[in-house]
Amino acid sequence: MACHVFGTSVTDATFKGMTEYNHKAIQAVDRARVALEMKNAEGKDIEARNFVDKIQTAIERKGVRCVIYNATGGPLKLVANGQWASFVHEKVNAASITALVFEATQDNPTR
């Protein structure tokens, strides 16, 4: 399975120069909001989709094209906040199964 990550991650350093965040402690909700606002920046969404299309064509087998965007405010196992991950799950045999599991925590459960 080929996997690739696209785009610049959204970290606390991303907020330097953003006047609305001057003198504010950056929290996960802020990183998530900015990541969502930047999900198509730099054409990273198009690059992610083009990657899976090329891989699907190259393998010449049935498979599922998977494109994931992380706007959680923190990193996931394979993709940082503000990045796209693309891969193709190949159908190897009739019993081929894939699962993708994410775990998240909420900074403020009362919101």
Biopython code that builds the backbone (N, CA, C, O; Angstrom):
import numpy as np
from Bio.PDB.StructureBuilder import StructureBuilder

atoms = [
    (1, "MET", "N", (0.851, -1.172, 0.000)),
    (1, "MET", "CA", (0.000, 0.000, 0.000)),
    (1, "MET", "C", (0.897, 1.234, 0.000)),
    (1, "MET", "O", (1.671, 1.436, 0.935)),
    (2, "ALA", "N", (0.800, 2.044, -1.020)),
    (2, "ALA", "CA", (1.536, 3.298, -1.085)),
    (2, "ALA", "C", (0.747, 4.377, -0.368)),
    (2, "ALA", "O", (-0.461, 4.506, -0.569)),
    (3, "CYS", "N", (1.423, 5.148, 0.465)),
    (3, "CYS", "CA", (0.767, 6.225, 1.200)),
    (3, "CYS", "C", (1.647, 7.457, 1.105)),
    (3, "CYS", "O", (2.873, 7.363, 1.160)),
    (4, "HIS", "N", (1.019, 8.606, 0.962)),
    (4, "HIS", "CA", (1.768, 9.850, 0.886)),
    (4, "HIS", "C", (0.992, 10.932, 1.619)),
    (4, "HIS", "O", (-0.238, 10.913, 1.659)),
    (5, "VAL", "N", (1.733, 11.884, 2.202)),
    (5, "VAL", "CA", (1.132, 12.995, 2.936)),
    (5, "VAL", "C", (1.386, 14.274, 2.156)),
    (5, "VAL", "O", (2.471, 14.470, 1.610)),
    (6, "PHE", "N", (0.381, 15.149, 2.103)),
    (6, "PHE", "CA", (0.468, 16.380, 1.317)),
    (6, "PHE", "C", (0.192, 17.608, 2.169)),
    (6, "PHE", "O", (-0.680, 17.590, 3.038)),
    (7, "GLY", "N", (0.941, 18.671, 1.912)),
    (7, "GLY", "CA", (0.690, 19.956, 2.538)),
    (7, "GLY", "C", (1.552, 20.211, 3.762)),
    (7, "GLY", "O", (2.159, 19.306, 4.334)),
    (8, "THR", "N", (1.581, 21.464, 4.133)),
    (8, "THR", "CA", (2.306, 21.905, 5.316)),
    (8, "THR", "C", (1.403, 21.729, 6.523)),
    (8, "THR", "O", (0.233, 22.110, 6.493)),
    (9, "SER", "N", (1.944, 21.155, 7.577)),
    (9, "SER", "CA", (1.118, 20.942, 8.768)),
    (9, "SER", "C", (0.830, 22.270, 9.465)),
    (9, "SER", "O", (1.601, 23.224, 9.362)),
    (10, "VAL", "N", (-0.289, 22.309, 10.168)),
    (10, "VAL", "CA", (-0.676, 23.483, 10.948)),
    (10, "VAL", "C", (-0.246, 23.226, 12.391)),
    (10, "VAL", "O", (-0.793, 22.364, 13.077)),
    (11, "THR", "N", (0.744, 23.993, 12.828)),
    (11, "THR", "CA", (1.273, 23.888, 14.184)),
    (11, "THR", "C", (1.200, 25.254, 14.854)),
    (11, "THR", "O", (0.722, 26.214, 14.249)),
    (12, "ASP", "N", (1.659, 25.350, 16.070)),
    (12, "ASP", "CA", (1.660, 26.649, 16.750)),
    (12, "ASP", "C", (2.476, 27.679, 15.979)),
    (12, "ASP", "O", (2.159, 28.868, 16.015)),
    (13, "ALA", "N", (3.519, 27.241, 15.281)),
    (13, "ALA", "CA", (4.343, 28.156, 14.489)),
    (13, "ALA", "C", (3.547, 28.801, 13.351)),
    (13, "ALA", "O", (3.888, 29.896, 12.904)),
    (14, "THR", "N", (2.501, 28.139, 12.882)),
    (14, "THR", "CA", (1.654, 28.668, 11.803)),
    (14, "THR", "C", (1.008, 29.988, 12.216)),
    (14, "THR", "O", (0.694, 30.816, 11.361)),
    (15, "PHE", "N", (0.809, 30.190, 13.506)),
    (15, "PHE", "CA", (0.080, 31.352, 13.997)),
    (15, "PHE", "C", (0.923, 32.610, 14.097)),
    (15, "PHE", "O", (0.394, 33.697, 14.330)),
    (16, "LYS", "N", (2.246, 32.470, 13.921)),
    (16, "LYS", "CA", (3.101, 33.655, 13.945)),
    (16, "LYS", "C", (2.719, 34.542, 12.764)),
    (16, "LYS", "O", (2.650, 34.079, 11.626)),
    (17, "GLY", "N", (2.478, 35.786, 13.036)),
    (17, "GLY", "CA", (2.090, 36.716, 11.991)),
    (17, "GLY", "C", (0.576, 36.816, 11.790)),
    (17, "GLY", "O", (0.116, 37.653, 11.014)),
    (18, "MET", "N", (-0.197, 35.983, 12.471)),
    (18, "MET", "CA", (-1.663, 36.082, 12.402)),
    (18, "MET", "C", (-2.104, 36.974, 13.567)),
    (18, "MET", "O", (-2.141, 36.543, 14.720)),
    (19, "THR", "N", (-2.434, 38.218, 13.240)),
    (19, "THR", "CA", (-2.700, 39.217, 14.287)),
    (19, "THR", "C", (-3.824, 38.829, 15.237)),
    (19, "THR", "O", (-3.784, 39.192, 16.413)),
    (20, "GLU", "N", (-4.817, 38.107, 14.759)),
    (20, "GLU", "CA", (-5.926, 37.737, 15.636)),
    (20, "GLU", "C", (-5.512, 36.762, 16.742)),
    (20, "GLU", "O", (-6.263, 36.540, 17.692)),
    (21, "TYR", "N", (-4.308, 36.179, 16.615)),
    (21, "TYR", "CA", (-3.827, 35.246, 17.640)),
    (21, "TYR", "C", (-2.669, 35.815, 18.451)),
    (21, "TYR", "O", (-2.084, 35.108, 19.271)),
    (22, "ASN", "N", (-2.330, 37.092, 18.230)),
    (22, "ASN", "CA", (-1.289, 37.723, 19.038)),
    (22, "ASN", "C", (-1.720, 37.733, 20.498)),
    (22, "ASN", "O", (-2.873, 38.017, 20.821)),
    (23, "HIS", "N", (-0.779, 37.421, 21.366)),
    (23, "HIS", "CA", (-1.014, 37.442, 22.815)),
    (23, "HIS", "C", (-2.099, 36.471, 23.256)),
    (23, "HIS", "O", (-2.747, 36.698, 24.277)),
    (24, "LYS", "N", (-2.306, 35.408, 22.516)),
    (24, "LYS", "CA", (-3.301, 34.397, 22.873)),
    (24, "LYS", "C", (-2.605, 33.037, 22.945)),
    (24, "LYS", "O", (-1.788, 32.699, 22.089)),
    (25, "ALA", "N", (-2.937, 32.277, 23.965)),
    (25, "ALA", "CA", (-2.403, 30.917, 24.057)),
    (25, "ALA", "C", (-3.114, 30.063, 23.006)),
    (25, "ALA", "O", (-4.341, 29.964, 23.008)),
    (26, "ILE", "N", (-2.351, 29.456, 22.120)),
    (26, "ILE", "CA", (-2.920, 28.641, 21.049)),
    (26, "ILE", "C", (-3.354, 27.289, 21.624)),
    (26, "ILE", "O", (-2.591, 26.619, 22.320)),
    (27, "GLN", "N", (-4.588, 26.909, 21.317)),
    (27, "GLN", "CA", (-5.136, 25.643, 21.796)),
    (27, "GLN", "C", (-5.468, 24.750, 20.593)),
    (27, "GLN", "O", (-5.436, 25.196, 19.446)),
    (28, "ALA", "N", (-5.785, 23.489, 20.877)),
    (28, "ALA", "CA", (-6.119, 22.535, 19.816)),
    (28, "ALA", "C", (-7.286, 23.036, 18.967)),
    (28, "ALA", "O", (-7.288, 22.848, 17.750)),
    (29, "VAL", "N", (-8.266, 23.661, 19.585)),
    (29, "VAL", "CA", (-9.424, 24.150, 18.827)),
    (29, "VAL", "C", (-8.995, 25.223, 17.819)),
    (29, "VAL", "O", (-9.567, 25.311, 16.733)),
    (30, "ASP", "N", (-7.998, 26.035, 18.168)),
    (30, "ASP", "CA", (-7.481, 27.048, 17.238)),
    (30, "ASP", "C", (-6.752, 26.384, 16.076)),
    (30, "ASP", "O", (-6.938, 26.767, 14.920)),
    (31, "ARG", "N", (-5.917, 25.382, 16.384)),
    (31, "ARG", "CA", (-5.211, 24.661, 15.317)),
    (31, "ARG", "C", (-6.194, 23.950, 14.397)),
    (31, "ARG", "O", (-5.992, 23.909, 13.184)),
    (32, "ALA", "N", (-7.257, 23.390, 14.967)),
    (32, "ALA", "CA", (-8.274, 22.707, 14.160)),
    (32, "ALA", "C", (-9.000, 23.692, 13.250)),
    (32, "ALA", "O", (-9.223, 23.407, 12.073)),
    (33, "ARG", "N", (-9.363, 24.840, 13.791)),
    (33, "ARG", "CA", (-10.089, 25.856, 13.004)),
    (33, "ARG", "C", (-9.240, 26.329, 11.827)),
    (33, "ARG", "O", (-9.729, 26.409, 10.700)),
    (34, "VAL", "N", (-7.974, 26.641, 12.083)),
    (34, "VAL", "CA", (-7.094, 27.124, 11.024)),
    (34, "VAL", "C", (-6.829, 26.018, 10.011)),
    (34, "VAL", "O", (-6.783, 26.284, 8.810)),
    (35, "ALA", "N", (-6.655, 24.788, 10.471)),
    (35, "ALA", "CA", (-6.451, 23.661, 9.551)),
    (35, "ALA", "C", (-7.649, 23.507, 8.622)),
    (35, "ALA", "O", (-7.482, 23.264, 7.427)),
    (36, "LEU", "N", (-8.840, 23.644, 9.157)),
    (36, "LEU", "CA", (-10.042, 23.531, 8.328)),
    (36, "LEU", "C", (-10.107, 24.664, 7.310)),
    (36, "LEU", "O", (-10.488, 24.451, 6.158)),
    (37, "GLU", "N", (-9.736, 25.861, 7.736)),
    (37, "GLU", "CA", (-9.729, 27.004, 6.815)),
    (37, "GLU", "C", (-8.686, 26.837, 5.711)),
    (37, "GLU", "O", (-8.846, 27.388, 4.622)),
    (38, "MET", "N", (-7.619, 26.081, 5.983)),
    (38, "MET", "CA", (-6.514, 25.924, 5.032)),
    (38, "MET", "C", (-6.529, 24.576, 4.323)),
    (38, "MET", "O", (-5.514, 24.171, 3.756)),
    (39, "LYS", "N", (-7.660, 23.872, 4.342)),
    (39, "LYS", "CA", (-7.655, 22.500, 3.817)),
    (39, "LYS", "C", (-7.364, 22.414, 2.323)),
    (39, "LYS", "O", (-6.923, 21.366, 1.851)),
    (40, "ASN", "N", (-7.594, 23.475, 1.575)),
    (40, "ASN", "CA", (-7.310, 23.459, 0.144)),
    (40, "ASN", "C", (-6.116, 24.349, -0.224)),
    (40, "ASN", "O", (-5.843, 24.565, -1.405)),
    (41, "ALA", "N", (-5.405, 24.864, 0.789)),
    (41, "ALA", "CA", (-4.266, 25.751, 0.540)),
    (41, "ALA", "C", (-3.168, 25.010, -0.209)),
    (41, "ALA", "O", (-3.001, 23.799, -0.058)),
    (42, "GLU", "N", (-2.435, 25.744, -1.007)),
    (42, "GLU", "CA", (-1.281, 25.217, -1.754)),
    (42, "GLU", "C", (-1.670, 24.111, -2.730)),
    (42, "GLU", "O", (-0.792, 23.422, -3.250)),
    (43, "GLY", "N", (-2.959, 23.925, -2.991)),
    (43, "GLY", "CA", (-3.402, 22.872, -3.898)),
    (43, "GLY", "C", (-3.187, 21.473, -3.342)),
    (43, "GLY", "O", (-3.165, 20.497, -4.091)),
    (44, "LYS", "N", (-3.026, 21.379, -2.010)),
    (44, "LYS", "CA", (-2.730, 20.063, -1.425)),
    (44, "LYS", "C", (-3.882, 19.084, -1.567)),
    (44, "LYS", "O", (-3.655, 17.876, -1.623)),
    (45, "ASP", "N", (-5.107, 19.573, -1.628)),
    (45, "ASP", "CA", (-6.259, 18.689, -1.826)),
    (45, "ASP", "C", (-6.220, 18.048, -3.214)),
    (45, "ASP", "O", (-6.508, 16.861, -3.366)),
    (46, "ILE", "N", (-5.865, 18.836, -4.213)),
    (46, "ILE", "CA", (-5.784, 18.336, -5.593)),
    (46, "ILE", "C", (-4.626, 17.354, -5.726)),
    (46, "ILE", "O", (-4.760, 16.322, -6.382)),
    (47, "GLU", "N", (-3.483, 17.672, -5.102)),
    (47, "GLU", "CA", (-2.338, 16.759, -5.132)),
    (47, "GLU", "C", (-2.691, 15.410, -4.512)),
    (47, "GLU", "O", (-2.302, 14.364, -5.031)),
    (48, "ALA", "N", (-3.423, 15.435, -3.408)),
    (48, "ALA", "CA", (-3.802, 14.188, -2.728)),
    (48, "ALA", "C", (-4.704, 13.336, -3.613)),
    (48, "ALA", "O", (-4.524, 12.121, -3.703)),
    (49, "ARG", "N", (-5.667, 13.969, -4.263)),
    (49, "ARG", "CA", (-6.574, 13.223, -5.152)),
    (49, "ARG", "C", (-5.850, 12.700, -6.383)),
    (49, "ARG", "O", (-6.079, 11.565, -6.802)),
    (50, "ASN", "N", (-4.983, 13.512, -6.963)),
    (50, "ASN", "CA", (-4.208, 13.074, -8.139)),
    (50, "ASN", "C", (-3.317, 11.886, -7.803)),
    (50, "ASN", "O", (-3.149, 10.984, -8.623)),
    (51, "PHE", "N", (-2.743, 11.880, -6.599)),
    (51, "PHE", "CA", (-1.877, 10.785, -6.179)),
    (51, "PHE", "C", (-2.629, 9.460, -6.185)),
    (51, "PHE", "O", (-2.138, 8.478, -6.741)),
    (52, "VAL", "N", (-3.814, 9.415, -5.577)),
    (52, "VAL", "CA", (-4.543, 8.143, -5.527)),
    (52, "VAL", "C", (-5.022, 7.725, -6.912)),
    (52, "VAL", "O", (-5.086, 6.532, -7.209)),
    (53, "ASP", "N", (-5.358, 8.690, -7.758)),
    (53, "ASP", "CA", (-5.757, 8.345, -9.127)),
    (53, "ASP", "C", (-4.596, 7.685, -9.874)),
    (53, "ASP", "O", (-4.792, 6.696, -10.580)),
    (54, "LYS", "N", (-3.377, 8.238, -9.716)),
    (54, "LYS", "CA", (-2.199, 7.666, -10.381)),
    (54, "LYS", "C", (-1.888, 6.278, -9.852)),
    (54, "LYS", "O", (-1.592, 5.369, -10.626)),
    (55, "ILE", "N", (-1.953, 6.109, -8.545)),
    (55, "ILE", "CA", (-1.664, 4.802, -7.946)),
    (55, "ILE", "C", (-2.693, 3.778, -8.400)),
    (55, "ILE", "O", (-2.338, 2.653, -8.752)),
    (56, "GLN", "N", (-3.959, 4.159, -8.395)),
    (56, "GLN", "CA", (-5.026, 3.243, -8.811)),
    (56, "GLN", "C", (-4.784, 2.774, -10.243)),
    (56, "GLN", "O", (-4.958, 1.594, -10.546)),
    (57, "THR", "N", (-4.391, 3.676, -11.110)),
    (57, "THR", "CA", (-4.101, 3.325, -12.497)),
    (57, "THR", "C", (-2.871, 2.423, -12.594)),
    (57, "THR", "O", (-2.852, 1.475, -13.379)),
    (58, "ALA", "N", (-1.854, 2.719, -11.799)),
    (58, "ALA", "CA", (-0.600, 1.973, -11.863)),
    (58, "ALA", "C", (-0.742, 0.532, -11.374)),
    (58, "ALA", "O", (-0.104, -0.366, -11.923)),
    (59, "ILE", "N", (-1.554, 0.300, -10.369)),
    (59, "ILE", "CA", (-1.634, -1.062, -9.825)),
    (59, "ILE", "C", (-2.504, -1.973, -10.683)),
    (59, "ILE", "O", (-2.401, -3.196, -10.590)),
    (60, "GLU", "N", (-3.348, -1.396, -11.505)),
    (60, "GLU", "CA", (-4.202, -2.155, -12.434)),
    (60, "GLU", "C", (-5.005, -3.264, -11.739)),
    (60, "GLU", "O", (-5.278, -4.310, -12.328)),
    (61, "ARG", "N", (-5.369, -3.018, -10.505)),
    (61, "ARG", "CA", (-6.223, -3.950, -9.768)),
    (61, "ARG", "C", (-7.323, -3.163, -9.098)),
    (61, "ARG", "O", (-7.258, -1.938, -9.000)),
    (62, "LYS", "N", (-8.332, -3.875, -8.640)),
    (62, "LYS", "CA", (-9.391, -3.207, -7.913)),
    (62, "LYS", "C", (-8.860, -2.763, -6.564)),
    (62, "LYS", "O", (-8.061, -3.451, -5.929)),
    (63, "GLY", "N", (-9.319, -1.612, -6.148)),
    (63, "GLY", "CA", (-8.911, -1.079, -4.862)),
    (63, "GLY", "C", (-9.790, 0.101, -4.497)),
    (63, "GLY", "O", (-10.568, 0.597, -5.311)),
    (64, "VAL", "N", (-9.652, 0.532, -3.281)),
    (64, "VAL", "CA", (-10.426, 1.677, -2.791)),
    (64, "VAL", "C", (-9.473, 2.852, -2.623)),
    (64, "VAL", "O", (-8.472, 2.758, -1.913)),
    (65, "ARG", "N", (-9.796, 3.960, -3.287)),
    (65, "ARG", "CA", (-8.999, 5.174, -3.142)),
    (65, "ARG", "C", (-9.392, 5.856, -1.844)),
    (65, "ARG", "O", (-10.574, 6.111, -1.610)),
    (66, "CYS", "N", (-8.421, 6.152, -1.001)),
    (66, "CYS", "CA", (-8.679, 6.761, 0.304)),
    (66, "CYS", "C", (-7.937, 8.082, 0.413)),
    (66, "CYS", "O", (-6.728, 8.146, 0.187)),
    (67, "VAL", "N", (-8.665, 9.129, 0.758)),
    (67, "VAL", "CA", (-8.087, 10.449, 0.950)),
    (67, "VAL", "C", (-8.630, 10.968, 2.277)),
    (67, "VAL", "O", (-9.843, 11.055, 2.467)),
    (68, "ILE", "N", (-7.725, 11.313, 3.194)),
    (68, "ILE", "CA", (-8.109, 11.727, 4.542)),
    (68, "ILE", "C", (-7.491, 13.086, 4.836)),
    (68, "ILE", "O", (-6.328, 13.323, 4.509)),
    (69, "TYR", "N", (-8.262, 13.981, 5.452)),
    (69, "TYR", "CA", (-7.724, 15.278, 5.882)),
    (69, "TYR", "C", (-7.824, 15.376, 7.390)),
    (69, "TYR", "O", (-8.856, 15.046, 7.974)),
    (70, "ASN", "N", (-6.762, 15.825, 8.015)),
    (70, "ASN", "CA", (-6.739, 15.967, 9.467)),
    (70, "ASN", "C", (-6.929, 17.426, 9.846)),
    (70, "ASN", "O", (-6.056, 18.258, 9.597)),
    (71, "ALA", "N", (-8.067, 17.733, 10.445)),
    (71, "ALA", "CA", (-8.324, 19.059, 11.019)),
    (71, "ALA", "C", (-8.786, 18.874, 12.459)),
    (71, "ALA", "O", (-9.785, 19.453, 12.887)),
    (72, "THR", "N", (-8.033, 18.049, 13.203)),
    (72, "THR", "CA", (-8.396, 17.754, 14.589)),
    (72, "THR", "C", (-7.737, 18.686, 15.586)),
    (72, "THR", "O", (-8.142, 18.744, 16.747)),
    (73, "GLY", "N", (-6.727, 19.413, 15.144)),
    (73, "GLY", "CA", (-5.989, 20.273, 16.059)),
    (73, "GLY", "C", (-4.749, 19.595, 16.605)),
    (73, "GLY", "O", (-3.965, 20.220, 17.320)),
    (74, "GLY", "N", (-4.561, 18.333, 16.282)),
    (74, "GLY", "CA", (-3.385, 17.581, 16.735)),
    (74, "GLY", "C", (-3.018, 16.541, 15.699)),
    (74, "GLY", "O", (-3.770, 16.322, 14.749)),
    (75, "PRO", "N", (-1.872, 15.893, 15.866)),
    (75, "PRO", "CA", (-1.445, 14.886, 14.891)),
    (75, "PRO", "C", (-2.198, 13.571, 15.055)),
    (75, "PRO", "O", (-2.594, 13.199, 16.159)),
    (76, "LEU", "N", (-2.385, 12.880, 13.943)),
    (76, "LEU", "CA", (-2.857, 11.497, 13.950)),
    (76, "LEU", "C", (-1.640, 10.618, 13.691)),
    (76, "LEU", "O", (-0.542, 11.136, 13.487)),
    (77, "LYS", "N", (-1.807, 9.335, 13.695)),
    (77, "LYS", "CA", (-0.676, 8.411, 13.560)),
    (77, "LYS", "C", (0.147, 8.681, 12.298)),
    (77, "LYS", "O", (1.376, 8.711, 12.369)),
    (78, "LEU", "N", (-0.493, 8.876, 11.161)),
    (78, "LEU", "CA", (0.234, 9.020, 9.902)),
    (78, "LEU", "C", (0.183, 10.415, 9.294)),
    (78, "LEU", "O", (0.904, 10.697, 8.337)),
    (79, "VAL", "N", (-0.657, 11.290, 9.836)),
    (79, "VAL", "CA", (-0.839, 12.599, 9.193)),
    (79, "VAL", "C", (-0.958, 13.690, 10.258)),
    (79, "VAL", "O", (-1.707, 13.563, 11.227)),
    (80, "ALA", "N", (-0.197, 14.762, 10.047)),
    (80, "ALA", "CA", (-0.211, 15.881, 10.983)),
    (80, "ALA", "C", (-1.462, 16.730, 10.773)),
    (80, "ALA", "O", (-2.139, 16.615, 9.751)),
    (81, "ASN", "N", (-1.758, 17.580, 11.749)),
    (81, "ASN", "CA", (-2.874, 18.508, 11.640)),
    (81, "ASN", "C", (-2.658, 19.407, 10.424)),
    (81, "ASN", "O", (-1.584, 19.984, 10.257)),
    (82, "GLY", "N", (-3.675, 19.522, 9.582)),
    (82, "GLY", "CA", (-3.588, 20.375, 8.401)),
    (82, "GLY", "C", (-3.013, 19.690, 7.180)),
    (82, "GLY", "O", (-2.667, 20.361, 6.208)),
    (83, "GLN", "N", (-2.901, 18.372, 7.202)),
    (83, "GLN", "CA", (-2.361, 17.648, 6.056)),
    (83, "GLN", "C", (-3.360, 16.621, 5.534)),
    (83, "GLN", "O", (-4.219, 16.129, 6.266)),
    (84, "TRP", "N", (-3.222, 16.314, 4.254)),
    (84, "TRP", "CA", (-3.977, 15.253, 3.591)),
    (84, "TRP", "C", (-3.111, 14.003, 3.548)),
    (84, "TRP", "O", (-1.894, 14.099, 3.388)),
    (85, "ALA", "N", (-3.719, 12.842, 3.687)),
    (85, "ALA", "CA", (-3.038, 11.566, 3.459)),
    (85, "ALA", "C", (-3.818, 10.833, 2.378)),
    (85, "ALA", "O", (-5.049, 10.837, 2.378)),
    (86, "SER", "N", (-3.099, 10.207, 1.462)),
    (86, "SER", "CA", (-3.736, 9.479, 0.364)),
    (86, "SER", "C", (-3.134, 8.097, 0.255)),
    (86, "SER", "O", (-1.922, 7.922, 0.385)),
    (87, "PHE", "N", (-3.986, 7.115, 0.017)),
    (87, "PHE", "CA", (-3.502, 5.768, -0.237)),
    (87, "PHE", "C", (-4.579, 4.979, -0.958)),
    (87, "PHE", "O", (-5.746, 5.370, -0.983)),
    (88, "VAL", "N", (-4.172, 3.871, -1.541)),
    (88, "VAL", "CA", (-5.110, 2.966, -2.208)),
    (88, "VAL", "C", (-5.045, 1.640, -1.476)),
    (88, "VAL", "O", (-3.975, 1.049, -1.335)),
    (89, "HIS", "N", (-6.193, 1.176, -1.014)),
    (89, "HIS", "CA", (-6.268, -0.149, -0.410)),
    (89, "HIS", "C", (-6.571, -1.128, -1.531)),
    (89, "HIS", "O", (-7.631, -1.066, -2.154)),
    (90, "GLU", "N", (-5.621, -2.041, -1.784)),
    (90, "GLU", "CA", (-5.788, -3.010, -2.860)),
    (90, "GLU", "C", (-6.606, -4.201, -2.383)),
    (90, "GLU", "O", (-6.431, -4.689, -1.267)),
    (91, "LYS", "N", (-7.484, -4.649, -3.233)),
    (91, "LYS", "CA", (-8.234, -5.867, -2.942)),
    (91, "LYS", "C", (-7.345, -7.050, -3.323)),
    (91, "LYS", "O", (-7.112, -7.312, -4.503)),
    (92, "VAL", "N", (-6.858, -7.750, -2.316)),
    (92, "VAL", "CA", (-5.929, -8.852, -2.541)),
    (92, "VAL", "C", (-6.675, -10.142, -2.844)),
    (92, "VAL", "O", (-6.282, -10.901, -3.729)),
    (93, "ASN", "N", (-7.744, -10.385, -2.114)),
    (93, "ASN", "CA", (-8.553, -11.584, -2.346)),
    (93, "ASN", "C", (-9.986, -11.284, -1.923)),
    (93, "ASN", "O", (-10.294, -10.165, -1.512)),
    (94, "ALA", "N", (-10.838, -12.253, -2.021)),
    (94, "ALA", "CA", (-12.253, -12.041, -1.711)),
    (94, "ALA", "C", (-12.477, -11.644, -0.261)),
    (94, "ALA", "O", (-13.496, -11.033, 0.061)),
    (95, "ALA", "N", (-11.541, -11.981, 0.618)),
    (95, "ALA", "CA", (-11.708, -11.680, 2.039)),
    (95, "ALA", "C", (-10.925, -10.435, 2.461)),
    (95, "ALA", "O", (-10.702, -10.223, 3.653)),
    (96, "SER", "N", (-10.511, -9.624, 1.513)),
    (96, "SER", "CA", (-9.721, -8.436, 1.822)),
    (96, "SER", "C", (-10.548, -7.430, 2.602)),
    (96, "SER", "O", (-11.617, -7.016, 2.154)),
    (97, "ILE", "N", (-10.058, -7.040, 3.765)),
    (97, "ILE", "CA", (-10.785, -6.121, 4.649)),
    (97, "ILE", "C", (-9.837, -5.018, 5.100)),
    (97, "ILE", "O", (-8.654, -5.258, 5.341)),
    (98, "THR", "N", (-10.368, -3.819, 5.210)),
    (98, "THR", "CA", (-9.592, -2.689, 5.724)),
    (98, "THR", "C", (-10.373, -2.006, 6.824)),
    (98, "THR", "O", (-11.601, -1.925, 6.781)),
    (99, "ALA", "N", (-9.651, -1.521, 7.800)),
    (99, "ALA", "CA", (-10.265, -0.716, 8.850)),
    (99, "ALA", "C", (-9.348, 0.457, 9.134)),
    (99, "ALA", "O", (-8.124, 0.319, 9.130)),
    (100, "LEU", "N", (-9.931, 1.585, 9.376)),
    (100, "LEU", "CA", (-9.180, 2.775, 9.740)),
    (100, "LEU", "C", (-9.836, 3.316, 10.993)),
    (100, "LEU", "O", (-11.021, 3.651, 10.985)),
    (101, "VAL", "N", (-9.077, 3.403, 12.059)),
    (101, "VAL", "CA", (-9.628, 3.805, 13.351)),
    (101, "VAL", "C", (-8.915, 5.057, 13.826)),
    (101, "VAL", "O", (-7.687, 5.130, 13.809)),
    (102, "PHE", "N", (-9.692, 6.039, 14.250)),
    (102, "PHE", "CA", (-9.137, 7.257, 14.817)),
    (102, "PHE", "C", (-9.648, 7.409, 16.227)),
    (102, "PHE", "O", (-10.780, 7.040, 16.537)),
    (103, "GLU", "N", (-8.805, 7.955, 17.076)),
    (103, "GLU", "CA", (-9.207, 8.255, 18.440)),
    (103, "GLU", "C", (-8.955, 9.737, 18.652)),
    (103, "GLU", "O", (-7.912, 10.256, 18.256)),
    (104, "ALA", "N", (-9.892, 10.409, 19.267)),
    (104, "ALA", "CA", (-9.728, 11.830, 19.537)),
    (104, "ALA", "C", (-10.177, 12.124, 20.953)),
    (104, "ALA", "O", (-11.010, 11.419, 21.521)),
    (105, "THR", "N", (-9.616, 13.164, 21.502)),
    (105, "THR", "CA", (-10.067, 13.628, 22.806)),
    (105, "THR", "C", (-10.534, 15.060, 22.647)),
    (105, "THR", "O", (-10.085, 15.776, 21.751)),
    (106, "GLN", "N", (-11.417, 15.462, 23.502)),
    (106, "GLN", "CA", (-11.964, 16.797, 23.449)),
    (106, "GLN", "C", (-11.324, 17.610, 24.569)),
    (106, "GLN", "O", (-11.371, 17.204, 25.731)),
    (107, "ASP", "N", (-10.724, 18.757, 24.233)),
    (107, "ASP", "CA", (-10.056, 19.570, 25.251)),
    (107, "ASP", "C", (-11.020, 20.065, 26.317)),
    (107, "ASP", "O", (-10.689, 20.085, 27.502)),
    (108, "ASN", "N", (-12.221, 20.467, 25.892)),
    (108, "ASN", "CA", (-13.188, 21.031, 26.824)),
    (108, "ASN", "C", (-14.530, 20.322, 26.618)),
    (108, "ASN", "O", (-15.310, 20.740, 25.763)),
    (109, "PRO", "N", (-14.820, 19.259, 27.380)),
    (109, "PRO", "CA", (-16.032, 18.478, 27.138)),
    (109, "PRO", "C", (-17.328, 19.238, 27.369)),
    (109, "PRO", "O", (-18.397, 18.748, 27.008)),
    (110, "THR", "N", (-17.257, 20.428, 27.965)),
    (110, "THR", "CA", (-18.487, 21.176, 28.214)),
    (110, "THR", "C", (-18.905, 22.006, 27.015)),
    (110, "THR", "O", (-19.994, 22.580, 27.019)),
    (111, "ARG", "N", (-18.075, 22.084, 25.994)),
    (111, "ARG", "CA", (-18.408, 22.900, 24.806)),
    (111, "ARG", "C", (-19.257, 22.133, 23.848)),
    (111, "ARG", "O", (-19.632, 22.657, 22.799)),
]
sb = StructureBuilder()
sb.init_structure("model")
sb.init_model(0)
sb.init_chain("A")
sb.init_seg("    ")
for serial, (resi, resn, name, xyz) in enumerate(atoms, 1):
    if name == "N":
        sb.init_residue(resn, " ", resi, " ")
    sb.init_atom(name, np.array(xyz, "f"), 0.0, 1.0, " ", f" {name:<3s}", serial, name[0])
structure = sb.get_structure()
